[in-house]
Amino acid sequence: MNINTNTTIWKCEQYVAGKLHEKTIFESEEQAREFAKKLYGVRPDTILRIEPMPIQHVWN
């Protein structure tokens, strides 16, 4: 099995009232940003944080 250790995934965290409400993982930045746009349209009180994360921090 050949695994590319340089692969990056994108994490979108949702904060409500200053507390982490939910964390969602995406394969690309575009997917994460599209999700955030849709969510913000429904829940404008949610703070969203999108950041890249090396896949090796998720799975060993």
Secondary structure, DSSP 8 states (H G I E B T S, - for coil): ----TT-EEEEEEEEETTEEEEEEEESSHHHHHHHHHHHHHH-TT-EEEEEEEEGGGT--
